[in-house]
Every structure is written in C-alpha cells, then in structure tokens.
Amino acid sequence: MIHDDTPSGGRKIIYSYANYLAEKGNDVKITFIADAPYHQRRYNRLAEIKHMMNYVHMKSKQKQVTWYPLSNKIVLKTVPVLKDAIKNNNGSEKIIFTDFSFPLSYQEHIGKLTSNMFYLIQHDEAVYARESIVRDAWKLNIKKIVIASWLKNEIEKYSDQVYLVKNYTEVEKFYLTTPFSKRNKVVSMIYHTLPAKGTPDGLRAMKIIKEKIPDAVMILFGTPDRPKELPDDYIYYKCADSDLLRESVYNQSRVFIMPSLKEGWGLVATEAMACGAALVSTYNGGVDDFAINEKTALLSPPGDYSSIANNVILLLESPVINEVIADSGHSEVNKLLFQNSAMRFEEVIRN
C-alpha cells in the first residue's frame, strides 16, 4: 500500500484486519510502496521520478504508523517499487493490493496475476484517477474484495470475481455517552479536501442552517489545518482521536452531515450514528448499507445543499423526529460488528 501517516478511514480498515490476522497467529507484513508504474498512467516517467524523490525524502519517516495502534506482531516494510515488495514471494503468501495501480503494475511489469492475490476496493477510485484506468483494474483476472453493496453491484458489471465484506462500526470506541435530551442544537461534519466528499455543499448547507437557526452550533473536524473559509464561531478539530470525536463531536451532536457526491462507505457516518447523532446524508452509494431514508437517516440528492439544510432544520426544529431518526440509526449501525466483518474477510482470502 502507499504510505501516508495521517488518519484515514480506508487505512483504518486495512490496519484493523491486519491486527486481527496477526493476533490469530498469521504472519502479517504491511509493505509501503513509493511507486507502482503502469503504462496507461499520464506522464508516467515524470510521476515515477516524483515518487522516487518522495521515497528518498520520506523513507526514514515511513517505518512506523503513529496514529493507529498496530500489533507489534506485524512487520512493516518500505520499498521504492512494487517489484521489490513481491520478489521474495514463494507463491504461498496471500497478497492483498490496496490500490488499483498495484495489480495493473504487477501484470504489466512482473507477471501473471495469481489466485493468491486480492484487490481490496474501498471506493470507486475514479474519484481521484482516470476512470478508464480504474475500469481496466476492475476487469483484471483477480479476486476483488469490496466493502459496500453498491461497489459490488458496480464492479460486477466488469468482473465475476467480486466478494462483499461490509465495513463495521467500532462499537468499542464509538458509543452513546450523552442522552439526546442533554444535547444542544449541534451539527457536525468532517472537513475533507477531496471533491467527491462534497465539503463545499456541506458548508453551504451549514450557512443556511445558521441563518435559519442562529443558535445552532457547527463543529467540523479533519486532517488539514483549520480552513480559512470557516466562520470564526465554527468549532474545528484537527486530527482528532477517537476519544475526542466520541465525546466532543459525535456525543454533542444532534445531527451529523455527510454531503458526499460519491462515498465508498462512510465510516464517520456510522461512528456518529453509533454515538446517537441523526444522519443527514446524500444518496452517495456508501451509506446504502445502513441509511434508510426517513427511518435511519434523512437523505438528499448529491449536490443538493438546500435539501441537506432543510433536512437538518427539520430535525433541529422537531426534537421528537430528530430523536426517532437518531435512535433508529443507532440501532442499525450497532448491527455492523467487527468480528463478523473480520471473519468474512479471513474466509474470503483463505478460499
């Protein structure tokens, strides 16, 4: 996988399964790779040089993961190119590629993809890469593990080797500590720079909400420094850990907004719901497995920030409806247990 020592829902899923497998006695190695060149990539040579320079600069910092508690039984390794990660494979190891570029690079530069290889897909990676290239990866003769039903449905148009392992809710970290009756009119949202996350729409919705309900409190969190466009009275937490998110964000919120245009799953949505916040989201695909409109969430078309704002205003002005949606969502996401997902993940890679 590509190394980035910052909090990420996708990396959290990978690390949690790695811990699970290691604690069960399996030899687990996570290899961070600087570059995985493939012919279809634009400006291939320039990208390769850039990645190699970054590898030399960052190598010493890529020997550990600081934000997630990885098992000490897991071996971490950093290499410049994919070939170096694979060269000692004797054919008996299970290899899990975590990015579309890795199986493409393997097939072009190393050899034939084999039955002991898997491609873990946590999003439609066309949100940050050329769609045609991502679709080429979907067509590869390799087993694909997907985290959400909508992804399974989409990828089955290109491949018959698709296995669903739904994501889970970290119920031991995210749980109800503040009853609904003790919560003020607090609305929260993750701040993310990826366009597909729909953050500008979420901010537009928040502005409408504040104009309608001036005493509403807006809380955001993310990995960047505090964004300059946030109004002074908006609260912002940078790189918040699970304790801070649980107590200072989710358990303070009556409503959590997910304005994504397209979402792989929506881990922060399930976290907020597990802590008793009502979800107001878009129909972004990722929430399909736990968000049922007018039952466990209120849903809007992607990009329709006015609808998002109106749904939040409805909940804030109707505490009874707000609490019913929050309670139903809380019950729904608490059915998504890590043990079930981990066992399913292990079953897929063993067969």
N, C-alpha and C positions, 0 to 999 in steps of 0.2 A: 504494500500500500504506500501511498505518498504521505510523507510525514508533515504534520502541522500540529505543533504542541499547543493548541488552543481548544477550548471546549467545543464539541460538535456532537449533535445527536447521532449522526451516522457512525462516527468513530466510537462513540459510547456503546453502540450495539455490537460493533466488532470486538471491542475490548471485553465486554461482558461475556460473550460467547467464548472468547479465548480463555478467560478466567475459569469459566465453567468446565471447559475441556481439560485444562491443566489440573484443576483440583480433582478431576476424576482419574488422574493418573496418566493422561496423554502427554506426549512430548509436543509442546506448542512453541512455535517460533513466529515472531512478527518481524517481517523484513520491510524496512522503509527503502523505497527506490526513488532515486533522483529523476530518472527519465525512462520512458518506455517508447522509443521512436517507432513510428509506423508510417508507411508511405503516403497514406491519404492525408496526413496532417499538413495544414498550410505552413509554409515557411519552416519546413521540417528541420533543416540544418541550423537555422537561427535559433529555433526553440531548443534544439539539443545543446547548443553552446551555452545558452542562457541557463538551462537546467544544470549543466555540469559546473558552471561557475557558482551557482547557488549551492550545489552539493559541496564543493570545496569550502565555501564560506560557512556553511551550516553544519558540516559533518560532526563537529565536536558537540553541538547542541542537540543532535538527533539520537543520542544514546539513551534517552530516557523519556518517559511521559510524566509530566509533573502534575497534571490536573485530574488524572484518573488513577485510582488505586489498582494497578496491575499486579497480578500474582508474581511473587519472586521466582516462581517455577517457570515463568515464560522467558524465553531467550529473545532479546531484541538485537536486531542487526541492521546496519545501514550500508547500502551498496549503491554505486553510481548508475548501473543499468540492470534491466530485468534479467539478462543472461547470467549475471553474477549471482543472482538470487536462486537460480534454478540449477546451476552447474553441478551441484553435489546431490541432486535428487536421484534416488535409485529406483524410482518408479513405484515405491510402496507408500510414499507420503501423499497425504491429501493436500492439494494446493488450492487455495481459495483466492481468486483475483477479486480485488475490491474496486476496480475502476475499469471502464470499457477499454482503455488504452492497453491494459496488460494482456488480455487474451489476443487482441489484434497484433500487438508487438510479438508475442510468443509465436503465433502462427506464421508471421512474415519473416522472422529472424532466427528462430530457434528450431521449431519442428512442428509436428502434428499434435494438435490438442488431444488429450487422452481422457479416459473415463475417470481418472483420479483427480481431475481438475474441475473446479467450480467457479462460476462467475456470480458474485453476490451483487445484486442490483437493488439499491435503496431509493432510486429516483429515476425519472426519465432524464438521463444525463444530457439530453439535448437542451436543457435549460442553461448549460454553460459550455456546450460544444456543438459542432456542426451536426445537425440532425441525421444527415446521410451516413456519417461515420458511426454514430451511435447505433443506427439501424443495422449497419454492417456487423457490429458486435453482437446485436441481438440474434442475427442469423447464424452465428458461428455454431459449429457442432460441439457444443459444450453444455453441461448441465448448468441451468441458471436458477439461483435461489432468489426469490423476491419477497419483500416484506409486507406487501399490501395487495389486496384483491384486485384493485384497478390496474396495478402493474402486471399482474398475472394475465389479466384479460387482454392488455395491450400487447404484451410480448408473445402471447400465444398466436398472434397473427403472423409472427415471423419464425416461431420455433415450437416444437412439441416437447421440448425438454425443460419445462418450467415447473418449479416446486415452490409452493407458498409456505413461508414461515412467518406468520404475523408477528409484528412487534408486540411489546408487552408494556405494562405500566410498572414502574419501580415503586411498588406499594410500601416497601420498607423505608423509602426516602420521602415519598410524597403522599401525604395523608391529611385528613381533616384535623385541625387543632383549634380553629376558631369557628364557632357556630354561625350560621347565616344571620341570625338575629343580632349579632355583635359587629357585623360588618357595615362600613360606611359605603357611600357611592363611589367605589373604587373600580377603575377599569385598567386592565394591564395588557401588555403586548410585547413580543420580542421585537427588537430592532435589528434588522438584517439588511446588508447591502446588496444581496443577490436580487436582481429584478423580479424573479419569479416569486419571491416572498411577499411581494405586494406591500412593502412597508409604506411607500408614499400614499397608497389608498388608505391604509390604517391611520396614518397621521391626519389625512383629510377627514376621515370619519371622526377622529378624536376632536378635531376642531369644531365640527358640527355639534357634537355632544356637549362640549364645553359652552358653546353659545346657547344651547337649549337648557343645560343644567350647570350653571356656573360653579356650584359647589362640588361637582364631580372631581375626583382626584385621578390623575393619569400617571401610571407607573410603566416605565419601559426598562428593558434590560438587554444586554448584548455584549459582544466582544470588542467593538470599537470604543475609542474614547467617546465621551458624551458628544452626540451630534450637535452641531452649532444651530441647526434649524429648530431644535426643541425649545418651546417656550420655557421661560425661567421657572414657572410653577410646576412643570412636569418633573417627576422624580425619575432618575436614571441610575441603574446599577451596572457597572462594568464587570464582566467575568464573574458573575455571581455564582457561588457554590450552591449545592442542593439545599443546605440548611437556610441560607438567606432567601433563596427562591421560595422555599416552602413557607417560611414564617413571615417574610417581609413583602412578598409579592403575591403568591397564589392564595394564601390564607387571609390576606387582606382584601382580596378582590371579590366583588360580586359578579363581575363579567370579565372574561378573557377573550381577546380578539385574535383571530387568525385570518388575515386578509390575503393569503397566498393566491396567486394566479394558478399555480400548479405546485402540489406538495407531495413528497414521497410518502410520508405517513403523518407527521405532525406530533412528535414526541412532547413538545411543550404544551400542546393542547391537552393531551392525556394527563400530563403532570398537573396542570391547572385544574382539570376536572376532578382528579383524584383528591385535590385539596379543597373541593367544594365550590369552585367558581363555575358559573354557567358559561358555556362556549357559544360565541357568536363567530361564525366562520363563513367562508365561501365554499361553494361546491368545487373543491380543488382536487378531488380524487383521493388524496391522502387520508381525509377524515371519514371516508365512506364506511370503514370497518367499525366505527364507534359513534358517529354523529348521525342521528336520525332527526330530520327537520321537525320542529315543534314537539319533539319528545325529549331527546337528549341534547339538543342544540337548536339554535336558530341559524338558518343558512341563507346565503345570498349568492347571486351570480358573481363570478370573479370580476373584479374591477368596479363593481357597483358599490362605491363607498357610501353613497347616500342610503342605500338599503342596509348596509352594515350599521351605519349610525342610527337609523330608525329602529333597528332591532335592539341595539344597546339601550336607546332611550326608552323603548317599550319595557325592557326589563328593569331598568333603574326606577321608572315611574310606577311599576307594578310589582312590588315585592313578592306577592303571592306567586305570580307566574315565574318570576326570577328564581324563587326557591324551588319550585317544582322542576324546572329545567335543570337547575344545579344538582338536585337530589337524583334525578334520573340519570344524568351524565355521570355522576359519581358512582352510581351502582354499575353502570355499563362498563366503564374503564377498569373497574376493580375485578372484572372477569378476565382481564388480559394478564395472565400470570407468567412471570419469567420462567418458572420451572417448565411449564407447558411448551413455551417457545424454544427453550434450550434443548429440551428432549427431542422436539421435532427437528431442530437444526442438526443435532447429532445423528438422528435417524436418516436424514437426507444424505449427509456426507458419508455415512457408513455404507449405504446401499448403492 
